[in-house]
Amino acid sequence: MPRTSRKTTPRLDLPIGVFDSGIGGLTVVRALRDALPGEEILYLGDTARVPYGGRGPDTVVRYARQCTRFLAARGLKLLVVACNTVSAVALDILRVEFDLPVVGVIEPSARAAVEVSRTGRIGVIGTEGTIRSGAYERALGTASTRCEVLGQPAPLLVPLVEEGWLEGEVPRLAVERYLTPLCERGIDALVLGCTHYPVLRPLIEEVLGSLSSHPVATISSADAAAREVVAVLRARELARESRRGAARFFVTDRPEQFVRVGTRVFGVEVESAELVDL
């Protein structure tokens, strides 16, 4: 029998894929919507297995492959790995195994931190896996040879954000606990090395102001990644700027929680989320 020809979508009109271990990658979606309002976005939150930060590298790589495979099967022109832990341990693997541009969050954040730091003393807060990997030390060392990188695991912040617990004594005490040793070492720039953390940025900046004797710039990995996506798409002449694009959301657990927190906490219009099994 003759083959039936299928109409293919022009590459320019394909969506951007974004995945994260949970809901935190919505900060990247929000930044992308601001920077590239014409783009279609497919978002996958692996909410059944969040957080990735305490997992071993082999497990994180396996999860990353599953998430990428799910999104790539739907047709993409670019993939954003919104999870710092995956960016730390699996980015090169995904770039080799999948035939599409892959943007992580660590390298863009490192370059942004170097640009704003006056002393080169840069703090990084992230999950256990991100800090343990040394990925920010390597990225910042590549961006500048004069950097002193001070990493601080901040494991409680992801579950606080996932539950929408952004105000009050508990999140403040957690943030103070994590930032105190960094401020004592005199950082003048702080990388929010998890895409959940920008939601806590007002609290983080308030605490930095109370702990540090000098201004400390904060760098959102979500904003840095969005700027990188803009640069990559425009360089490849793949940016679509003609009309307002739509976003479609997939999760592996608790879609109702995702819709509620995504809309209320992250400021992203999430009308519904489809429950999927990876």
N, C-alpha and C positions, 0 to 999 in steps of 0.2 A: 504493500500500500504506500502511496506517496505520503511524504511527511506533510503535516499541516503546519503552515507557517504561523508563527505567533508574533503579534505586534510587540515590539520592545519599547520600553520607556527610554527616551533620550537621557543620556547621563546627567545632563544639566538638571533635569526634573526629578532625579532620584532623591530620596530623603537622606538626611544626616542621621546616623544611628548613634545613640548615646546609651551607655550602660553603667550601672553602679551597683554596689553590693546592697543598696537599699534605696532610701528616698533622697539622700543627700545630693545626688547628681542633678536634682531639680535646680540647684543653684547654677549649674552649667546650662540647663535648658533656659532658665530665665536670662542669663547673660547672652546666650545665642539668639534669643528672641529679640533682645534689644539691639544686638549688633547686626543680625541678618534676618529681619522680619519676613523676608520672602521665602525662607527655607521651610521645607517639610521636615519634621523631626519624628523619629521613632525612638521611644525611651523604654528601656527595660530595667526595672529595679528588682534585684534578686532578694526580695524581702524575706523569703523563707530561710535564707542562710546568712543574713546580716548579723554581726559585722564580719568582714573578711580579715580584719586586722590581727586577730589572734590565731589565724589558721597557718599551717605550714606552707612553704612555697609550692610544693607539688599540688596541694589541694587548691591553692589560689590559681595556679595555672590551669588546672582542670576546670574550675568554675569559669575562668575567663574564656576558655575555648568554647564552653557550652553557651555562654552569653553571646559571644561573637557569632557563633554558628547560627543561633536563632535569628539575630538581626540581619546577618549577611544573606540569609536565605530569602529575605524579603526585598532585597535589592537596595544597595546603598551607594552613595558616591564618596562617603567618608565616614569613618567611625571615630567617635570620641570615647576614650576610656576615662570615665569620670571618677573612677576609684583610684586614689593614690596608692593603695596597696597593690592593685593589679598593675598600675603604671610602674611601680617599683620592681616587680619581679617577672612580669609576663609581657611587657610591651614589645620587646624585640621578637619574641616568639610569635605574637599575633601578626606582626608586620611581615614575617617570613611566610607564615602559613595561609594568610588571607590576601587575596588580590585586591586590596583597596588601601587608600591612605589611612593611617592610624595616628591620631593625635592623643597624647597623654596629658597629664596635668603637672608633672614634675618639672620637666625641662622649661616650659614657659614660665612657671612660677619662679624658678631659679634665676632666669634672666631678668625678670621683673624686680626681684629682690636686690640683685646687684645694681640695678639702675638707681634705686632709691637709697641704698645704704651709703652713709658717709664714711663709716669706720670699717666696714667689712665684717662687723660682728653681727651675724644673722642668726636669729632663733628660728626653729622649726617645731611646731607642734603637729602631731599626727597619731595614727594608730600604732600599736606595738609593732605590727608588721612593717609599716612604712619606715619607722625610725630604725628598727633593727636591720633593715636591708641596706642602710647607708646610701640609698639612692639620691637623697638630697645633697649629701656631702659630695658625691661624684658629680652631680649636675652643677652645683655651685662652684666646685673646683674647676670644672670645664669653663664656666662662664667668667670666672675671675680667679686669679692665683693668689689674691690677697684676702680671701674670705676666711673667717673663722666661723665654723658652723656649730651651733649648739642645738642638739636635738632633744626633745622632751616628749615622751609618750603621754597621750592624754586620752586614755581609753574610755573614761566615763562620758565624754562629750557626745559621742555618737548615739548611745541609747537615750540620752537626755533630749537630743534633737528629734530622734525617731518618735518619741512620745510627745513632742511638742512642749517640753518643759524648759522654757527659755528664760524665765524670770524667777526671782526669789532667792532665798538663802542658799539652797542646794546647788544650783548652777553657779552662783557667785563663788561659793567656797571651793568648788571643783576648779573653776578657772583660776582663782587665786593660788591654789595649790600647784597648778601646773606652770603658771607664769612667774611665780616668785623666784625660783632658781635662775631663770633666764634673765630676769631684770637685775638680779644681783650680779650677774656676769656682764652687764652693761650693753645688752643688745640695742641696736637702733633700728632694726627691721625684724618683723616677725612674719614668717610664712604660715598661713593657715593651711596646713598640709593635709587637709581632708575636705572634701566638698560639702560635708555637713557643717563645717565650722563657720562659713560666712553668715549663716543664720544667727550665730551668736556674736557676730562682729561688734555690735554696739556694746554688749557687755564686756567683751574682750578689750576693746579700746578704752572703756571706762576703767577697767582694772589696771591696764597698762599705765594709764594716767596717774593712778594712785600709787603704783609701785615704782615707777621709773622717775628719775630726776631729770630726764630729757625726753623729747618726743621720740616715739617709736612708731614707724610706719608699718601698717599691716598690708599684706599681700594676699589677695583672694586667689586660690588656685582655679576657681571657676572663671573669674574674669580673665585671668592670664590664658587659660585654655581657649576661651572664646576669641580672644585676639589672635591666637595662633590659627584657629580654624578660618577666620577671615583671611588671613595672609595666605594660607594654603589654597583655599578655594579661588581667590582672586588670581593667584599665580598660575593656577591651572585653568583659568577662565571657566570656572564651574559655579560661581556665585550667582544665585537667582534673586533678583531684586525687583521683579515686576509686580508681585502681588503678595498679599499676606498668606503665609504658609500655615498649615495646620500641624498639630501635634497629636500623636497617638501613644498611649501609655499601656505598658504590659508589666505585670508583677507576678511573682511566684507565690505570694501569700498575702492575705489581708487587704484586698483591694479597697474596701471601705475605709480602712485606716489611711491608706495611701491617698485617697481622694480628699479626706478630711484634713490631714496634716499638710498635704501638698498645696491645697488651696489656702488654708488659714495661715500656715507658718511660712511657706516658701513663696507665696504670692504668685504662683503659677496657676493658670486656669485649667484645673483638672476636673473635667465633667464626669469622666468615667475611666476605669482602668480594667483591662482584661486580665483575668487570671490564667496563667499558662504554666505548663510543666516542662521543664528543661530536660 
